[in-house]
């Protein structure tokens, strides 16, 4: 026995460790349980270091920027060329500061304006793995952040809290393939399910082909998922096309457009009304009758005998045969490439109110069933 | 065996030196690698393609030359990575366990101080790691994890290239009193 254990010690340990992890996986997947203790240990070990690094980085960069500006200030009196460079650099720096201030101001304004209770958080890390669409924020259970809370920016939704730890929280971004949320289109209130694609864009799924959705249309949260309050912007439909079973709609998320440094975690969500969008097509549209039918009916209100396309083709071949003096059923074949002479339609009857003569209403702008590219403007 | 073969393959398994490290190195280096993977891609997105925890696993397994130690090291680093991802615990754990085991086993056959061997092993284990992670994700979780062979080939080249300076830097952390 000892010999066997020693002989196969390595492979036995390997199998035992893999088996233990398979059991751990099965326990989590089967019962939808989470082994929280291990995660808490790992996150508590890593995120404080990330926070320290972030603090060190921001203070160091701030010091370096200040120092560079100071050197330029001294050199200002000596060399005019450096004066120009310094001013340009300072200008760039101020632009960056302004952008930062704008972002912070926008965040604060949104926080005040939004009826939902939110808390500001800072991104301090990303998830592991090359394709990870997950980030860590510096707010956790001690700040009241709980699993399942929505994470937004003033520009749109960003993700949802996947897990909350004492010092940090894990946020699943809306671009992750496992993310899903209920959304609704702006104009016709067409509901769908937002799903991540693992890259920059998202898709809206389960939208029936008959529904009217236009490229460039905005999508908002529907509030059905009980994570995101209703009425938060999601993004703009960049591509709308007809798929096999459902429409294929791709969304450019609006929440990331100013970068992802600061976010708001929605502590208590309050549903908001959806913005009033222009309804795409109202009323009904009566198409004009087919031209052949108009010609044969002559607007007299009589029913045409050219009921089908086959009838029209037969009639056309008859005209070709008559024009060439050909007797169908006899020898030879007429030249079907020759265009037959057009018959003059009979004069229209004077009777008024004929439905065929009633001018058709102006056709509305057709809905975007076929593939469309979005206009760049934001509504 | 010709000269080249003699350089790359070890004639007897135990002739190579077993490197030793201080316990703090085993703790801090993997932690730093995980921290790098979590923090640095925030500022330079392309650093997200570097799989430093994998390189660290491969390095310590190669240098330790003990499959059992490689198994446990890979499992622990993998589980820490799992803890920081949104996947169930065990995905990275299982893959890195296998990587640790095979790396330690290979170290008994190859001269792992040779840069060419390190380059090849770095590429091989990166590809193995990504492929096996994809297989596990599909088979055990049924998740649509993407796997692009060409992209992973390129990333494997990148990671193997990075592994050379990383391994070289880690060589500096070796304890001076190495076992022979």
Interface residues (C-beta under 8 A of the other chain):
Chain A: X9 X10 X13 X14 X17 X18 X21 X22 X24 X25 X28 X29 X34 X35 X38 X39 X41 X42 X43 X45 X46 X49 X50 X53 X54 X123 X124 X125 X126 X127 X128 X129 X130 X131 X132 X134 X135 X136 X162 X163 X170 X172 X176 X177 X178 X198
Chain B: X31 X34 X35 X37 X38 X39 X41 X42 X48 X49 X51 X53 X67 X68 X71 X72 X75 X79 X80 X81 X82 X83 X84 X85 X86 X87 X88 X89 X90 X91 X92 X93 X94 X97 X98 X101 X105 X130 X133 X140 X141 X143 X144 X145 X146 X155
